[in-house]
Every structure is written in C-alpha cells, then in structure tokens.
Amino acid sequence: MKRAYYIQTLGCQMNYSDSERIEAVLNHMGFRKTDEMEKADMVIFNTCSVRQKAEDRVFGQMINIKKLRKQKPHLITAITGCMVRTTSHRHAENRDALLRRSKETDFVFRIEDLPKLPALIQACWGDTVPTDIHEANLKNYFNINPVYSSTAQAFVPIGTGCDNFCTYCIVPYSRKREKSRSMDDIVNECTRLVENGCLEITLLGQNVNSYGLSNLDKKTDEFNDMTTPFVDLLERVDALKEKGLKRLRFTSNHPKDLSDELIDAMARLETLMPYLHLPVQSGSNEVLKRMNRHYTADWYRNLIKKIRSAVPGIAISTDIIVGFCGETEEQFMETYTLFEDIKWDMAYLAQYSTRKGTFASQHMADDISAEIKSKRWHRLNKLLIQSSLQGHRAFQDKDVQVLVEQCKNGVCKGRSEHFKTVVFHADKNMTGTIQTVHVTKAREWQLEGELTKR
C-alpha cells in the first residue's frame, strides 16, 4: 500500500502555491495524499514566520506528532516555508536550528530546495523511498508543475524573495533576495492553465510589482530592455482572454513600486479585476521611517487618489501593524486618521511581535505593552468594521459576478470582481463557475444574494 502524506499550510497564498508544488513531487514519488494527519506516514508543515502565532501553531502540533509516533514509529515529520533557514536533516552536520528546537522534526527544507526533497526523505527512510526520482530530474523549484487545488482558479508564482528589508520582516532572510521567474515560463504555465479551463489566475510574489527589477534580474538578458517588466507580463497574461481567461489578479504589492504604467494597465486591461492589496503598515511618517518603508503617509494618500481616479470603484485592502517599536499614542492616531481618510475595504491588522533575525529584533526595543497593542488593535478594528460595511453597502441591490469557490448543503460561496465574499443558495453544485448574483443584503464581512435566473 502506498505511504500517505499530509501537508498543513500556514500563511500567505504563496505558501499555498508552494504546497501545490510539494504535492506534485510527492505524487511523482508514488505517495498518496490524505486530508487527515492521523492517517499519514509523513507530515509536512509549510510555515509562515511573519507572526509569532503562526510559529506557535507549528510547535503546538508537535504534541500531536509525538502521540502519533507511539502508534506509528515510522512516521516522519518535516518543516518548510519561512521558518526554515538551512535545508538539512537530523543527521546532517550543518543542521537548521529548528531541528535542535523540535525533537519531533526529522528534516527541514527551504522551498527553493524542493528538488532535494526525495533525498531528504531517503535520508530518513533509507531504501524505502518508492521511486528512484532524483534532484536532477526535478530541475528547479519553478519548473515543477504543481497539483492545482482547483481547475477554475490558480495561483502562479512569478518570483521569490524580497529586496526591501523592512525592519520588522523576516522574508528577505527566509526567502532570500528577489529573483524573478522567466516571463516565458510564467506565460506558458498560465496558458496551460487556461487551456485546461482555468478562469482566474492570481500572480504571486513577495513584492510582485517589482517583477524583473531586482539586481539579480538585471544580471540576466531577459529584463534588460524592459522599462516595466511587470506591466509587460500582465499584458501577455491578459491576452489569454482569447483562450478563455476571465479574471487576472496579483498580490502582494509594495506602494513604492506601484508605477503610473501599472495604474494605467489596471485601468485598461480587460481581465484585471478592480481590486488591489496595498500594504501601508503605518500612517506615521516616523514609524514608516523606522520600518524602512520609503514613503510617507501623504505620498500614500495621493497614490490612493490616483488609483481611485484611474479605476473608479476599485476595492483596496491593506496591512497595518500596531504597536511597532517606539510607536507613541500620537503616532498611532496618525494611523487612525489615515484609516478614517482612506476607508479601506479590508485591512489585515496585526499587533507587532518581534521576529528573531530581523533588523528590529537586533536594534529596536519591543517597548509597547501587550495591553496597549491590544487596545490599539481593537480601535482600528472598529473602524474596519464600519469601513467594510460601508464598502459592501455600495453593492446593495446590484448584480455581481461570482466565481464560486465552494458549495455545501445548498449554500454557495465565492468572490466577486471586487474580491468581496458573496454567499447565495443554489439547488446544485456550482463550484468553479461564474454566476450572476443579485445582492440582497450587505453585511460587515460578506454580501448575501440570490442567483439570478437565466
């Protein structure tokens, strides 16, 4: 009987895309997937280290792994994703710190080292690996064709790493420096997806709108003659509408790299959806400077005005950190005021927690109490509820196009063009189709409606 694997994915969409590639490697090796950890012979945690809570969840799971090992002594456990610094197994000379911290972890691997996964498994299980697949057969991480979780939607990575070095962020250390994927490879993957029925593609990167512009990118011939490589890429993927592509999205963006050319593309490209995630992190210029964000609050305000002028009705979401090192009450209120001014459709709010290895962890004091962080978070969250409800009310009594992501017990759920969650009843499974829904109720976090009759 084939050995089973279980993958638990934490964090951003990039991690979920990475897990699809991990699945492809394991399937090619002859393993089978299970959705229950208790039935697995191998458990892989694809991790996020942006927030402490995500790391705590992984180490909390090791209690369950220890219990499972009593029933399955052959069980092996691995960690990948942003928590990993050095690809290694328990018996390697140069071991990652995670292997010393967690006795239940057998090996860890950086996601770009995914082609090494067969060798790592073999180091743990000896000659019991069910195939002779080798690293050379897998080439590199981007060339591994993923096992897509949906036929109608797909997340396509266009690069990895980040060059921004925000002082609170571990990504440049965990994912390394920015490196873009070949444009032809991206377009080819997107073309295969659309030809197989994919309706919506989301282009992914830690800093997606700086695609092709890093120092590493400029050392190749591919991007040297392009002034705005990301816009060139969007235009080529948008052209797949002739083959059936309906929707194109991209995330995540850095405000400093959102060019006028990109704003123009957002306004004119047919498949680009009217939604943008644009992290601001703080509304205080002093805090932004300590974060190494390279813009001011007023500059961000003007950028939002420019985007909304070019794409009327666009939905915009953001990320905000409260309680960053040294944040005074006055500086927090500057963030609060910015929120009142911009009225984001959605905001992902976080209370700052120190990430080991970042510039902030080494040079700045985490000097805001947990109580103050919590109070500031709740104040912003009240604003968010008001802002989200206001944004949703704009769709009251209107028709929206919903790409259905799931149907259960007669209730379907999906996303509108503006990335709003829409819920409606249906007498059949409509997953993977685009349906017209008339909005009958606007709530804080979702729209409710009725399927229009055709």
C-alpha atoms as one frame of an Amber mdcrd trajectory, in Angstrom:
protein
   0.000   0.000   0.000   1.263   3.484  -0.863   2.524   5.577   2.015   0.406
   8.654   2.731   1.429  12.260   3.263  -0.348  15.159   4.935   0.506  18.840
   4.348  -0.618  21.597   6.679  -0.198  25.030   5.113   0.025  28.223   7.144
   0.420  31.786   5.952   0.005  33.559   2.648  -1.176  32.493  -0.799   2.456
  31.986  -1.791   2.684  29.187   0.773  -0.452  27.536  -0.622   1.050  27.706
  -4.109   4.271  26.165  -2.757   2.267  23.316  -1.218   0.815  22.506  -4.644
   4.356  22.004  -5.921   5.269  19.869  -2.909   2.246  17.683  -3.682   3.450
  17.259  -7.264   6.848  15.976  -6.119   5.365  13.566  -3.578   2.793  12.243
  -6.039   5.540  11.714  -8.613   7.430   9.726  -5.983   4.450   7.402  -5.542
   2.992   8.729  -2.295  -0.715   9.392  -1.848  -2.311  12.417  -0.219  -4.511
  12.239   2.872  -6.549  15.021   4.448  -6.195  13.533   7.931  -2.927  13.819
   9.858  -3.720  10.667  11.810  -3.652   8.598   8.605  -0.314   9.971   7.343
   3.089   8.338   7.270   4.724  11.696   6.571   3.597  15.109   7.829   4.870
  18.358   6.299   4.231  21.769   7.832   4.511  24.592   5.288   5.078  27.501
   7.610   4.808  31.248   7.956   7.040  33.214  10.328   5.655  36.690   9.763
   3.763  36.465  13.069   4.582  34.605  16.270   1.157  32.952  16.361   1.905
  31.010  13.159   5.153  29.620  14.597   3.433  28.734  17.855   0.827  26.719
  15.932   3.550  24.603  14.331   5.308  23.802  17.590   1.945  23.173  19.211
   1.289  20.491  16.594   4.424  18.631  17.689   2.467  17.401  20.714   0.138
  15.590  18.310   3.106  14.282  16.312   4.616  12.814  19.482   1.351  10.990
  20.217   1.100   9.723  16.626   4.647   8.353  16.794   3.615   5.984  19.565
   1.166   4.406  17.099   3.383   4.877  14.019   7.096   4.661  14.894   7.985
   5.050  11.199   6.252   8.481  10.956   8.489  11.276   9.686   7.872  14.998
  10.058   9.212  17.936   8.053   9.034  21.724   8.132   9.338  24.015   5.123
   8.398  27.621   4.379   9.515  30.845   6.007  10.651  29.316   9.313  13.495
  27.403   7.646  16.989  28.834   7.146  19.100  25.782   6.236  17.895  22.718
   4.320  19.017  19.763   6.433  18.008  16.533   8.174  18.514  15.388  11.724
  21.774  13.569  10.984  23.386  16.329   8.898  26.474  18.142  10.174  25.098
  21.608   9.398  21.610  21.438  10.909  18.943  24.124  10.992  18.133  25.468
  14.457  14.590  24.086  14.094  15.966  20.554  14.316  17.556  21.388  17.669
  14.396  23.113  18.905  11.984  20.363  17.872  12.894  16.751  18.585   9.870
  15.578  16.603  11.108  17.158  13.333  13.146  14.857  11.081  14.123  17.277
   8.317  13.565  20.825   7.091  13.899  22.368   3.648  13.783  25.791   2.072
  11.106  25.880  -0.597  13.606  26.712  -3.334  15.343  23.444  -2.351  12.199
  21.429  -3.133  14.116  19.339  -5.732  16.131  17.967  -2.776  13.009  16.560
  -1.101  13.457  12.955  -2.377  16.998  12.823  -0.981  15.854  14.188   2.382
  13.108  11.570   2.629  15.580   8.855   1.702  17.934  10.045   4.454  15.112
   9.388   6.953  13.595   6.235   5.483  16.654   4.686   3.897  15.868   2.491
   0.880  12.112   2.603   1.417  11.525   5.579  -0.907   9.130   4.193  -3.541
  10.841   5.630  -6.612  14.290   6.481  -7.892  13.431  10.118  -8.706  16.488
  12.342  -8.276  17.143  16.034  -7.818  18.389  16.357 -11.386  15.054  15.103
 -12.724  13.186  17.867 -10.912  15.416  20.697 -12.201  14.445  23.750 -10.149
  11.566  24.781  -7.938   9.722  26.876 -10.535   9.893  24.113 -13.153   7.911
  21.696 -11.008   4.346  21.538 -12.312   2.023  21.875  -9.294  -1.044  19.872
  -8.396  -3.612  22.659  -8.588  -6.285  22.544  -5.912  -8.887  23.994  -8.303
  -9.435  23.732 -12.049 -11.093  27.162 -12.181  -8.582  29.152 -10.098  -4.809
  29.054  -9.890  -2.014  30.866  -8.050   1.089  31.288 -10.183   4.355  32.429
  -8.551   6.314  34.922 -10.650   9.266  35.359  -8.329  10.582  34.724  -4.872
  12.374  36.685  -2.201  12.422  40.375  -1.341  14.967  43.219  -1.507  13.119
  45.735   0.672  14.389  44.724   4.125  11.557  46.251   6.128  12.947  46.224
   9.654  10.136  44.066  11.079  10.138  41.447   8.304  11.935  38.108   8.064
  11.138  37.420   4.375  14.455  38.693   2.873  16.259  36.293   5.212  13.893
  33.332   4.879  13.166  33.679   1.136  16.458  35.404   0.265  16.919  38.198
  -2.269  14.428  38.965  -5.009  14.659  36.800  -8.094  12.110  36.796 -10.899
  10.959  33.788 -12.831  11.318  33.722 -16.617   8.407  35.537 -18.253   8.065
  32.840 -20.895   7.810  30.171 -18.184   5.093  32.137 -16.389   3.094  32.739
 -19.555   3.459  29.093 -20.577   2.119  27.922 -17.205  -0.771  30.386 -17.431
  -1.527  29.252 -20.988  -1.696  25.593 -19.936  -3.996  26.526 -17.093  -6.405
  28.473 -19.305  -6.415  25.761 -21.959  -7.432  23.335 -19.190 -10.374  25.503
 -18.127  -8.879  27.934 -15.602 -10.971  31.112 -15.326  -8.981  33.112 -12.769
  -5.218  33.452 -12.316  -3.518  35.231  -9.431   0.133  36.163  -9.937   2.115
  35.824  -6.702   5.290  37.272  -5.281   6.605  38.709  -2.036   6.870  42.004
  -3.947   5.001  41.249  -7.137   5.078  44.697  -8.750   8.888  44.878  -8.714
   8.994  41.850 -11.017  12.096  41.932 -13.232  13.693  44.913 -11.497  15.995
  43.402  -8.871  19.773  43.453  -9.112  19.744  39.715  -9.747  17.178  40.162
 -12.532  19.266  42.816 -14.249  22.198  40.399 -14.464  20.163  38.384 -16.968
  19.410  39.410 -20.552  15.672  38.845 -20.251  14.673  42.055 -18.469  17.343
  44.497 -19.655  15.249  46.085 -22.420  12.052  46.376 -20.372  11.158  49.544
 -18.502   8.173  47.969 -16.736   8.530  44.166 -16.851   5.501  43.562 -14.633
   3.223  45.515 -16.963   4.647  43.554 -19.912   3.818  40.337 -18.065   0.281
  41.485 -17.247  -0.329  42.344 -20.892   0.816  38.914 -22.043  -1.347  37.086
 -19.492  -4.321  39.362 -20.226  -4.065  38.301 -23.885  -5.125  34.814 -22.749
  -8.696  36.133 -22.642  -8.821  34.940 -26.235  -8.393  31.403 -24.864 -10.942
  31.810 -22.064  -9.240  33.662 -19.175 -11.859  35.741 -17.350 -10.025  37.136
 -14.358  -6.488  38.233 -13.504  -5.275  39.321 -10.055  -1.877  39.931  -8.427
  -0.505  40.175  -4.883   1.315  41.368  -2.856   2.463  44.871  -3.754   4.801
  47.471  -2.314   3.495  51.050  -2.652   6.881  52.404  -3.781   6.857  50.101
  -6.827   3.316  50.876  -7.969   4.148  52.863 -11.099   1.963  55.086 -13.273
   2.343  52.459 -16.014   0.887  49.818 -13.692  -2.026  52.076 -12.742  -2.702
  52.618 -16.437  -2.642  48.848 -17.007  -5.088  48.343 -14.143  -7.469  50.734
 -15.894  -7.225  49.309 -19.408  -6.533  45.562 -19.220  -9.803  43.693 -19.609
  -9.183  40.742 -17.320  -7.613  42.670 -14.425 -10.108  42.748 -11.591 -10.935
  46.018  -9.749  -9.181  45.015  -6.539  -5.769  45.896  -5.107  -3.972  44.880
  -1.923  -1.578  47.696  -0.999   0.039  47.378   2.459   0.579  50.691   4.264
   1.718  49.275   7.657   1.501  52.657   9.446   0.160  56.172   8.994   3.018
  57.782  10.902   5.982  59.070   8.904   8.304  58.460  11.851   7.141  54.872
  12.250   7.338  54.290   8.484  10.935  55.500   8.566  11.756  53.102  11.423
  10.081  50.359   9.388  12.250  51.246   6.349   9.185  51.654   4.114  10.487
  54.505   1.880   7.302  56.584   1.596   5.232  58.980   3.687   1.581  58.876
   4.700   0.712  61.797   2.404   2.511  60.150  -0.505   0.419  57.002   0.095
  -2.760  59.126   0.298  -2.008  60.677  -3.079  -1.251  57.276  -4.579  -4.665
  56.007  -3.453  -6.329  59.069  -5.004  -4.513  58.418  -8.278  -5.581  54.743
  -8.303  -9.211  55.526  -7.497  -9.275  58.191 -10.203  -7.965  55.736 -12.809
 -10.123  52.783 -11.672 -13.411  54.143 -10.255 -14.973  51.888  -7.646 -11.832
  49.805  -7.129 -11.707  47.894  -3.829  -8.467  48.396  -1.897  -7.220  46.453
   1.105  -4.132  46.935   3.240  -1.930  45.609   6.068  -1.375  47.578   9.283
   0.912  46.851  12.226   0.031  48.423  15.568   2.456  48.747  18.452   5.651
  48.756  16.401   8.815  49.651  18.314   8.538  53.130  19.830   5.036  53.860
  18.498   3.589  56.701  20.577  -0.095  57.406  21.058   0.243  60.376  18.712
   1.837  58.188  16.031  -0.902  55.601  16.408  -3.502  58.344  15.974  -1.844
  59.275  12.675  -2.580  55.725  11.514  -6.121  56.027  12.845  -6.626  59.298
  10.936  -5.226  57.776   7.741  -7.728  54.919   8.094 -10.565  57.432   8.513
  -9.405  59.272   5.388  -8.865  56.311   3.062 -11.580  53.931   4.299 -10.009
  50.700   3.062 -12.411  47.958   2.017 -10.440  45.493   4.110  -7.443  45.710
   6.427  -5.392  42.890   7.891  -4.465  44.189  11.333  -1.561  42.813  13.341
  -0.110  43.513  16.750   3.653  43.765  16.373   5.669  40.794  17.548   9.448
  40.571  17.310  10.750  38.175  14.671  14.164  36.804  15.517  16.756  37.663
  12.883  15.164  40.904  11.688  16.802  44.320  11.962  14.179  45.402  14.503
  14.869  42.409  16.727  18.563  43.323  16.889  18.416  47.123  17.035  14.998
  48.198  18.365  13.193  47.614  21.630   9.751  45.996  21.539   8.660  48.558
  24.123   4.878  48.736  23.640   2.956  46.665  26.169   0.623  43.882  25.090
  -2.261  45.764  26.712  -1.643  48.918  24.634  -1.181  46.903  21.442  -4.485
  45.169  22.057  -6.342  48.429  22.721  -4.960  49.993  19.536  -5.845  46.899
  17.514  -9.439  46.960  18.764  -9.797  50.677  17.989  -8.682  50.098  14.416
 -10.852  47.020  14.131 -13.939  49.091  14.993 -13.018  51.435  12.154 -12.516
  48.449   9.863 -15.993  47.099  10.614 -17.525  50.467   9.719 -15.408  50.842
   6.588 -16.045  47.288   5.371 -19.806  47.643   5.893 -19.814  50.952   4.026
 -17.934  49.398   1.128 -20.327  46.449   0.993 -23.398  48.680   1.013 -22.269
  50.079  -2.336 -23.287  46.719  -3.838 -26.750  46.567  -2.259 -29.441  45.714
  -4.858 -26.830  45.306  -7.604 -25.730  42.297  -9.652 -22.219  40.941  -9.144
 -20.304  38.220 -10.958 -19.249  35.494  -8.530 -16.612  32.857  -9.159 -17.959
  30.076  -6.952 -15.293  28.502  -4.737 -17.412  26.070  -2.734 -20.954  24.756
  -2.325 -22.153  22.863   0.724 -25.666  21.898   1.776 -27.194  24.149  -0.841
 -25.118  27.203   0.118 -22.543  28.520  -2.373 -19.724  30.931  -1.608 -17.311
  32.755  -3.877 -15.651  36.038  -4.767 -16.987  38.939  -6.791 -14.946  41.048
  -9.200 -14.028  43.322  -6.264 -12.872  40.332  -4.167 -15.950  40.512  -1.949
 -17.137  37.271  -0.371 -20.620  36.504  -1.719 -22.988  33.869  -0.325 -26.124
  32.567  -2.064 -28.332  29.480  -2.179 -28.390  27.073  -5.126 -30.012  23.745
  -5.845 -26.865  22.297  -7.403 -23.115  22.422  -7.058 -21.807  25.429  -8.991
 -18.193  25.262  -7.825 -15.762  26.502 -10.471 -18.316  28.535 -12.430 -19.032
  32.251 -12.666 -22.597  33.110 -11.674 -24.594  36.342 -11.638 -25.862  37.070
  -8.131 -28.237  39.872  -7.127 -27.114  41.321  -3.776 -29.956  41.455  -1.275
 -28.024  42.098   1.936 -24.715  43.794   2.768 -23.042  42.627   5.969 -19.732
  43.612   7.568 -17.694  40.779   6.069 -19.772  39.431   3.195 -22.528  40.039
   0.695 -25.627  37.860   0.536 -27.732  37.483  -2.565 -29.896  35.469  -4.869
 -28.892  33.631  -8.005 -30.384  35.422 -10.990 -32.482  33.342 -13.362 -31.208
  32.944 -16.891
